[in-house]
């Protein structure tokens, strides 16, 4: 969980305490300030001890159910969450919410900040629906208090867009990012770091929407701001560089993408959030795979998988993605037996944890079908290819490369197995999908080559079907 510093003046309500001495109040404020300084210095365990004492002191000074005690509890939750103890942190956030909601009118700033912290934690736990509710409430409270262009309101609205992205509601997330971008560009200086964060998040969402040109523009703007303000080697700059590398790889600029991703990883210290490190290594692995560097890709995917398991556990979608990457390397090295159980596990995670985003299942299904074909399990392969096509048509937009791939792979397999009557309509659909992709991306030579190959298969299949019928 990325910790975010807010001024203590934003949090504390102690000025209204009437029974406590100024000295008592000052002692609590000092503890909280020292705790925040420790968090900024990446010393969360020490900050946790400081915040725990502040919770006790605030309860004595202002009362156990006071807004001040709740504030200290939330800061304690932040220190616990960043150390990976998410269940404990959630309990602390909900305890603070209960304390604040006991007021007839909960203090709006402390209340909204607590909801925001809870929402971000729920996103890490892959509970986007609950996160969206908490982050929407936080955004509404802050917008009512300081206007939609307020600093905290804009941050909370950006977090809310993250929840929409995680739920697979990419167009809604993009709409929100663009509204926030217009506000920031109109009211903030060009080098605003929060603008860089917004552009980075927007770029990643555009990658997922298969809009690489717009994604590259957003990410390059984010990088330019971060390099100017934070330096070329800052970890925040590195995260945007890694995402841009993904865009460049998708455009076939593999050597440039690899160099950019290695530069990004070199700028990420060992203290970087392991989840972010795992994602960066996974992106590098994909680029290495595309260049045929399978042995090196295997080492990188092993590291990515270990980091994902350490950070998120065995059942998290990030771990599923790392399993899928490792399985792809096995397949490319001619090891379908080793790949199959990893693909089955990844699919199980995606089906269980990402039911609202069925499109993420398509590529693992296609890889699993290939592994089954290579190990003599044709019926299972056929079943998974048909499932992949159905899931793709349900979960991905027309023209999406993965949706096209699902149709093409099923068509080619049916023709190869001699199932000519079944293959004909699928081949026709595959050809239309490839023509649409080539029309949309005029320079997509791969789509044009696949279309020419499918056209030949279609002619052969028509002849075979005619011979079979007569």
Secondary structure, 3 states (H helix, E strand, C coil): CCCCCCCHHHHCCHHHCCCCCHHHHHHHHHHHHHHHHHHHCCCHHHHHHHHHHHHHHHHHHHCCCCHHHHHHHHHHHHHHHHCCCHHHHHHHHHHHHHHHHCCCCCCHHHHHHHHHHHHHHHHHCCCHHHHHHHHHHHHHHHHHHHCCCCHHHHHHHHHHHHHHHHCCCHHHHHHHHHHHHHHHHHHCCCCCHHHHHHHHHHHHHHHHCCCHHHHHHHHHHHHHHHHHHHCCCCHHHHHHHHHHHHHHHHCCCHHHHHHHHHHHHHCCCCCCCHHHHHHHHHHHHHHHHHCCCHHHHHHHHHHHHHHHHHHHCCCCHHHHHHHHHHHHHHHHCCCHHHHHHHHHHHHHHHHHHCCCCHHHHHHHHHHHHHHHHHCCCHHHHHHHHHHHHHHHHHHCCCCCHHHHHHHHHHHHHHHHCCCHHHHHHHHHHHHHHHHHHHHHCCCCHHHHHHHHHHHHHHHHHHHHHHHHHC
